[in-house]
Amino acid sequence: MRSIILIILVLCGLSAKAQEGFVQAYDIDEGGMAFHNMLLNEDTIVIIGGKQNLDYPQWGVFFCKMDTLGNILDYKVHYDTLGDTYVFGQNYEMIKTSDGGYALVGELFGLNYPIIIKLDVNGNLEFVREYPDDTVLNQRHWNIVEFEHGYISTGVKQQADDGFWDAFIMRTDHEGNKVWEISYGESGVMDSFRGLKKMSENEFWLLGGTSIKSNSVPSLYDVWKMNKIYRIDTMGIMGNVWEGEQEYIDNSTGSPVHIYSDGNGNWVHEGSYVDVLSDEIRVQQPEVLKRDEDFNVMWSTRFGLPTSNRNNFQDLVHTPDGGWVAAGQYWEEVPQSIPPVALQSGWLAKVSAEGDSLWSRTDTVYNNANGAEVLHYLSGVVALPSGSIIACGHLNRYQPEPAKSMGWIVKVDKDGCIEPGCNPILDAVNFTPLFEKIEVYPNPTSDVIQISSFDRYDWKLADNNGRLVKRGSSLTENSRIDLTDLPTGIYFLQLKMGNRILTKKIVKI
């Protein structure tokens, strides 16, 4: 029988019997491992990741089924028979296929070839297909969808002539045999399309954009980008769906990866708001955005503080109550430590259907303050019918030795709590929690808004395109903001107290 070792950290001081949620690290059969993505299959969680081979220096594909209490029901590990390593990055796509099995994409590390791996319903290996291309420097294989006659997948290839990335789109049959492959790329720019959405049996959307590399221009202020969505059919014919404006990355929004219809012709996706602090330093805040049918921004809700350019959301899921939950990681520099270290936590954040920030929490397994050097990642998330949230990821522990990589699961209820009714502000390391006891009224308004709070705060008001229109600080707990000089429309008010931020949508009529 395989041995399964679970390293469990229980938050809120609860007994296992009373626990509704949990934070668990998984170290199975020793050796390193990582979780990268997950699916919800009725009442079973299906997880894909990587697993280290203890007998040979390679990593294989790890597949497991888990119940919603975090118990592993079954798992399989498959290694390359020629000794190469399977590589799967954060949120590389895994899909449930029409035959009840699963398909996923990745790369071979040594040969640097894109691959498609097909598993049956129980995780047994059906095939691994390699797609050699020795004309390029590097390759990444990110996303896959199924249609009636096979699969469409996408990734990028680094071109040997200029060192820039070009996007590639590939069609295969159900046995993984290539039918066609096309490339999209402009000379001298980065072309990256990580998102892939099936719209019909003959139409697929590629989501991403083009940009210039920072080392190609004198300053970060000169770096530009353009978000794009392309349509492609099963014959490989591409057409334009939408192109955003070419914008400099300072005060820009990241390219969409996961995009969902709200059922009313609008679209919701995750992104990253970028702020350039100097010629060489940029930081970003992840955000969730809603766009209308023409892809104009209806609302945008940012989370966290601009502490690092590594802050991001890797996945987004629609919740039964109409909200949206994003999963990723939060970095915070700790300059007072000797030597300086960065605290990195797994991150979950929720917005309402109207774009209001509801809660945010960051979690860790190892406490950096006790001498541990650990990087925590969350990269896949699902919502249960009950509204509870389960996210998967991994942690890399470097100190104390020996170094270790582990799989990781976080489960919270719809309110972001380990235990129903707990306060996520107090029960997790939070940087953007829900502010209780704050009132913003009237809303909608035609002239002013009143703010009633329990403490002083700084505030910013942005329009629905993210442009700053007003800012200030409160001198008392209660204040008012005059909007009479602004046109009618939707605005977003951000209140900041220390390292806590609340975002509220304001309607000016």
DRENSELUM-603639 format. One record per residue (C-alpha): x, y, z. Coordinates in steps of 0.2 Angstrom, whole numbers. Each point is the difference from the previous one (the first is absolute). Layout:
<filums>
FILUM    east   north      up
FILUM       X       Y       Z
...
</filums>
This chain:
<filums>
FILUM    east   north      up
FILUM       0       0       0
FILUM       6      17      -4
FILUM       5      11      15
FILUM      -9      17       0
FILUM       7      14      12
FILUM     -10      15       3
FILUM       8      15       8
FILUM     -15      10       7
FILUM      -1      18       6
FILUM     -17       4       8
FILUM      -5      18       1
FILUM     -12       8      13
FILUM       5     -12      14
FILUM     -14     -13      -5
FILUM      -1     -18       3
FILUM       0     -11     -15
FILUM     -18      -5       4
FILUM      -6      18      -1
FILUM      10       5     -15
FILUM     -10       6     -15
FILUM      16       5     -10
FILUM      18      -4       1
FILUM      18       4      -6
FILUM      10     -16      -4
FILUM      17      -4      -7
FILUM       2     -17      -8
FILUM      16     -10      -1
FILUM      -4     -16      -8
FILUM      13     -15      -1
FILUM      13      13       5
FILUM       9      10     -14
FILUM      -5      16      -7
FILUM     -18       3      -7
FILUM     -11      15      -6
FILUM     -18       2      -4
FILUM      -4      11     -15
FILUM     -18       0      -5
FILUM     -16      -8       5
FILUM     -18      -5      -6
FILUM     -16      -3       9
FILUM      -8     -17      -6
FILUM     -17      -1      10
FILUM       6      -2      18
FILUM      18      -5      -4
FILUM      15      12      -2
FILUM      12      -5     -14
FILUM      17       7       1
FILUM      15       0     -12
FILUM      18       4       4
FILUM      18      -6       0
FILUM       9     -13      11
FILUM      18      -3       2
FILUM       8     -17      -3
FILUM      10      -6      15
FILUM       9     -13     -11
FILUM       5      11     -15
FILUM       3      19      -2
FILUM     -17       4      -9
FILUM     -17       6       4
FILUM     -16      -8      -6
FILUM     -19       4      -2
FILUM     -10      -2      16
FILUM     -18      -4       0
FILUM     -12      -2      15
FILUM     -18       0       5
FILUM      -4       8      17
FILUM     -16       2      10
FILUM      -6      18       5
FILUM       8      -3      18
FILUM      17      -2      -8
FILUM       2     -19       1
FILUM       9      -7     -15
FILUM     -11     -14      -7
FILUM      12      -7     -13
FILUM      15       7     -10
FILUM      12      -5     -14
FILUM      17       6      -5
FILUM       7      -2     -18
FILUM      18       3      -5
FILUM       8       2     -17
FILUM       7     -17      -5
FILUM      16       8      -7
FILUM       4       9      15
FILUM      -5      18      -5
FILUM     -11      11      12
FILUM     -18       5      -3
FILUM      -2      19       4
FILUM     -16       8       5
FILUM      -1      18       5
FILUM     -13       9      11
FILUM     -17      -3      -7
FILUM       5      -9     -15
FILUM     -17      -7      -7
FILUM      -7     -16       4
FILUM     -18      -5      -7
FILUM     -12     -13       2
FILUM      -3      -9     -17
FILUM     -15      -7      -8
FILUM       5     -18       3
FILUM       0       4      19
FILUM      19       1       1
FILUM      12      15       1
FILUM      12       9     -12
FILUM      14      13       5
FILUM      14       9      -8
FILUM      18       3       6
FILUM      18      -2      -7
FILUM      14     -12       1
FILUM      14       9       9
FILUM      15      -7      -8
FILUM      -6      -1     -18
FILUM     -10      16       2
FILUM     -15      -7     -10
FILUM     -18       4       3
FILUM     -10     -15       6
FILUM     -18      -6       2
FILUM      -4     -13      13
FILUM     -16     -10      -1
FILUM      -6     -10      16
FILUM     -15     -11       2
FILUM     -14       3      13
FILUM      11      -8      14
FILUM      16      10      -5
FILUM       8     -15      -9
FILUM      12       6     -15
FILUM      -8      -2     -17
FILUM      13      10     -10
FILUM      14      13       0
FILUM       2      10     -16
FILUM      15      10      -4
FILUM       1      14     -13
FILUM      18       4      -4
FILUM       6      16      -7
FILUM      19       2       0
FILUM      -1      17      -9
FILUM      -4      10      16
FILUM       8       4      16
FILUM     -13      -4      13
FILUM     -18      -6       0
FILUM     -15       1      12
FILUM     -16     -10      -2
FILUM     -14       9      11
FILUM     -18      -4      -5
FILUM     -11     -13      -8
FILUM     -18      -2      -4
FILUM     -10     -15      -8
FILUM     -12       0     -15
FILUM      -9     -13     -10
FILUM      15      -6     -10
FILUM      15       3      12
FILUM       9      13       9
FILUM       5      18      -2
FILUM      15       6      11
FILUM      11      15       1
FILUM      17       6       6
FILUM      15      11      -4
FILUM      16      -3      -9
FILUM      16      11       2
FILUM       7       4     -17
FILUM      18      -3      -4
FILUM       2      15     -11
FILUM      -6      14      12
FILUM      -2      -9      17
FILUM     -19       6       1
FILUM     -14     -12       4
FILUM     -13      -4     -14
FILUM     -17      -9       4
FILUM      -4     -16      -8
FILUM     -16      -9      -2
FILUM      -2     -19      -3
FILUM     -13     -12      -5
FILUM       1     -18       3
FILUM     -12     -15      -1
FILUM      -6      -9      16
FILUM      16     -11      -1
FILUM      11      15       1
FILUM       6      -1     -18
FILUM       3      18      -7
FILUM     -12       6     -14
FILUM       7      17      -2
FILUM      10      13       9
FILUM       0      19      -3
FILUM      11      14       8
FILUM      -5      18       3
FILUM      14      13       3
FILUM       6      17      -5
FILUM      19       3      -1
FILUM       8       8      15
FILUM     -15      -2      12
FILUM      -6     -13      12
FILUM     -16      -9      -5
FILUM      -7     -10      14
FILUM     -18      -8       0
FILUM      -2     -10      15
FILUM     -19       0       1
FILUM     -10     -12     -11
FILUM     -19      -1       1
FILUM     -12     -11     -10
FILUM     -14      10      -7
FILUM      -8     -13     -11
FILUM       6     -16      -9
FILUM       7      11     -14
FILUM       6      15      10
FILUM      13       3      13
FILUM       6      16       8
FILUM      19       3       3
FILUM       3      13      14
FILUM      16       9       3
FILUM       9      14      -8
FILUM      16       8      -7
FILUM      13      10       9
FILUM      18       6      -1
FILUM      14      -7      11
FILUM       6      11      14
FILUM      18      -3      -6
FILUM      -4       7     -17
FILUM      -3      18       6
FILUM       9      12      11
FILUM     -13       0      14
FILUM     -15     -10       7
FILUM     -10      16      -4
FILUM       3      -4     -18
FILUM      -7     -18       1
FILUM     -17      -1      -9
FILUM     -13     -14      -2
FILUM     -16      -4      -9
FILUM     -13     -12       6
FILUM      -8     -10     -14
FILUM     -13     -14      -3
FILUM       1     -10     -16
FILUM     -13     -12      -8
FILUM       7     -17      -7
FILUM     -10     -14      -9
FILUM       3     -18      -1
FILUM       9       3     -17
FILUM      12      12       8
FILUM      -7      16      -8
FILUM       2      15      12
FILUM     -10      15       2
FILUM      -1      15      11
FILUM     -12       1      15
FILUM       7      15      10
FILUM      16      10       2
FILUM       2      12      14
FILUM      10      16      -2
FILUM      18       0       0
FILUM       5       6      17
FILUM      16       3      10
FILUM       1     -13      15
FILUM      -1      14      13
FILUM     -18       0       6
FILUM      -4     -14     -12
FILUM     -11     -16       2
FILUM       6     -17      -3
FILUM      -5     -11     -15
FILUM     -15     -12       4
FILUM       3     -18       2
FILUM     -16      -7       7
FILUM     -16       8      -6
FILUM     -18      -4       4
FILUM     -16       6      -6
FILUM     -12       7      13
FILUM     -15      -6     -10
FILUM      -5      18      -5
FILUM      13       3     -14
FILUM      14       6      12
FILUM      16      -8       4
FILUM      10      -2      16
FILUM      19      -4       2
FILUM      15       2      11
FILUM      14      12      -4
FILUM      14      10       8
FILUM       1      19       2
FILUM      18       5      -3
FILUM       9      16       8
FILUM      17       5      -5
FILUM      10       7      15
FILUM      16       4      -9
FILUM      10      -3     -17
FILUM       4     -18       7
FILUM     -14      -4      13
FILUM     -18      -5      -3
FILUM     -13      -7      12
FILUM     -17      -7      -3
FILUM     -17      -3       8
FILUM     -11     -14      -6
FILUM     -18       4      -4
FILUM     -16      -7      -6
FILUM      -8       9     -15
FILUM     -17       0      -8
FILUM      -2       6     -18
FILUM     -15       3     -11
FILUM      -4      -9     -17
FILUM      12      12      -8
FILUM      13      -3      13
FILUM       0      17       8
FILUM       3      -1      19
FILUM     -16       1      10
FILUM       9      -2      17
FILUM      18      -5       6
FILUM       4      -5      18
FILUM      18      -1       6
FILUM       7      -9      15
FILUM      15       1      11
FILUM      14      13       0
FILUM      12       4     -14
FILUM      14      -9       9
FILUM       7     -11     -14
FILUM      -1      -4     -19
FILUM      -3     -18       5
FILUM     -17       3       8
FILUM     -13      -9     -11
FILUM     -16     -10      -2
FILUM       3     -16      -9
FILUM     -18      -6      -1
FILUM     -18       6       2
FILUM     -17      -9       3
FILUM     -18       5       1
FILUM      -9      -3      17
FILUM     -17      -6       2
FILUM      -5      17       8
FILUM       5       9     -16
FILUM      17       6       6
FILUM      17      -4      -6
FILUM      15      -7      10
FILUM      18       1      -6
FILUM      15      -9       5
FILUM      18       4      -1
FILUM      15       6      11
FILUM       5      16      10
FILUM      18       6       2
FILUM       5      12      14
FILUM      18       6       2
FILUM       6       0      18
FILUM      15      12      -1
FILUM       3       0      19
FILUM       5     -18       0
FILUM      18      -5      -1
FILUM       3      -6     -13
FILUM     -16       8      -8
FILUM     -13     -13      -5
FILUM     -16       1     -10
FILUM     -16      -8       8
FILUM     -10      -9     -13
FILUM     -17      -6       4
FILUM     -14      -9      -9
FILUM     -14      12      -4
FILUM     -19      -2      -1
FILUM     -11      15      -4
FILUM     -19       2      -4
FILUM     -10      14      -8
FILUM     -19       1      -2
FILUM      -9       0     -16
FILUM       0      19       1
FILUM      18       1       2
FILUM       1       4      19
FILUM      15      -8       9
FILUM      -7     -13      12
FILUM      15      -8       9
FILUM      18      -4      -3
FILUM      11     -12       9
FILUM      18      -6      -1
FILUM       6     -16       8
FILUM      16      -9       3
FILUM       5     -17       7
FILUM      17       5       7
FILUM       3      16      10
FILUM      14      10      -8
FILUM       3       9      17
FILUM       6     -16       7
FILUM      14      -2     -12
FILUM      -8      -9     -14
FILUM       3       6     -18
FILUM     -15      -6      -9
FILUM      -9       6     -16
FILUM     -19      -4      -1
FILUM     -10      -1     -16
FILUM     -18      -2      -4
FILUM      -4      -4     -18
FILUM     -17      -9      -2
FILUM     -17       3       8
FILUM     -17      -7       0
FILUM     -17       4       9
FILUM     -11     -13       8
FILUM     -19       1      -2
FILUM       0       5      18
FILUM      10      15      -4
FILUM      16      -6       9
FILUM      16       3     -10
FILUM      14     -12      -2
FILUM      17       5      -8
FILUM      15     -10      -4
FILUM      19       5      -2
FILUM      17      -4       7
FILUM      13       6      12
FILUM      19       0      -2
FILUM       9       0      16
FILUM      18       4       0
FILUM       4       2      18
FILUM       1      -9      12
FILUM       9     -13     -10
FILUM      -3     -12      -9
FILUM      -8      10     -13
FILUM     -18      -7      -5
FILUM     -14       3     -12
FILUM     -18      -5       6
FILUM     -17       0      -7
FILUM     -12      12       9
FILUM     -19       1       2
FILUM     -10      15       8
FILUM     -19      -2       4
FILUM     -11      15       6
FILUM     -18       3       1
FILUM      -9      13     -11
FILUM       5      14      12
FILUM      18      -5      -1
FILUM       1      -8      17
FILUM       7     -17       6
FILUM     -15       0      13
FILUM     -17       7      -5
FILUM      -2      16       9
FILUM      18       4       3
FILUM       8      17      -5
FILUM      12      -2     -14
FILUM       8      16       5
FILUM       6      -8      16
FILUM       1     -18      -5
FILUM      12       1     -14
FILUM      15      11      -5
FILUM     -11      13     -10
FILUM       5      15     -10
FILUM     -16       4      -9
FILUM     -14      -6      12
FILUM     -18       5       0
FILUM      -3      16      10
FILUM     -14      -2      13
FILUM      -8      15       7
FILUM       3      11     -15
FILUM     -14       9      -9
FILUM       0       8     -17
FILUM     -16       9      -4
FILUM     -10       5      -9
FILUM       3     -11     -15
FILUM      -5       4     -14
FILUM       3      18       3
FILUM      -2      16     -10
FILUM      12      11      10
FILUM      10      -6      15
FILUM       3     -16       9
FILUM       2      -1      19
FILUM      12     -12       8
FILUM      -2      -6      18
FILUM      15     -10       7
FILUM       8      -6      16
FILUM      17       8      -4
FILUM       8      12     -12
FILUM       5      -5     -17
FILUM       7       5     -17
FILUM     -11      -1     -15
FILUM       1      -1     -19
FILUM     -14       2     -13
FILUM       2      -8     -17
FILUM     -11       0     -15
FILUM      -6     -16      -9
FILUM      16       0     -10
FILUM      11       0      15
FILUM       5      18      -2
FILUM       3      10      16
FILUM     -12      14       2
FILUM       1       5      18
FILUM      10      -4      16
FILUM       1       6      18
FILUM       1      -5      18
FILUM     -13       1      14
FILUM       3      12      14
FILUM     -13      -9      11
FILUM      -9     -16       0
FILUM     -14       8     -10
FILUM       2       9     -16
FILUM      -8       5     -17
FILUM       6       0     -18
FILUM      -7      12     -12
FILUM      -4      -8     -17
FILUM     -10      15      -8
FILUM      14       4     -12
FILUM       1     -18      -7
FILUM     -11      -7     -14
FILUM     -13     -13       3
FILUM       7     -18      -1
FILUM       8     -13      11
FILUM      14       3      11
FILUM      10     -10      13
FILUM       5       6      17
FILUM      15      -8       8
FILUM       2       3      19
FILUM      16      -4       8
FILUM       5      -2      18
FILUM      17      -6       3
FILUM       2     -15     -11
FILUM     -18      -4      -1
FILUM     -10       6     -15
FILUM     -19       0      -4
FILUM      -7       3     -18
FILUM     -18       6      -2
FILUM      -9       4     -16
FILUM      -8      17      -1
FILUM     -14       5     -12
FILUM      -1      18      -5
FILUM     -17       5      -7
</filums>
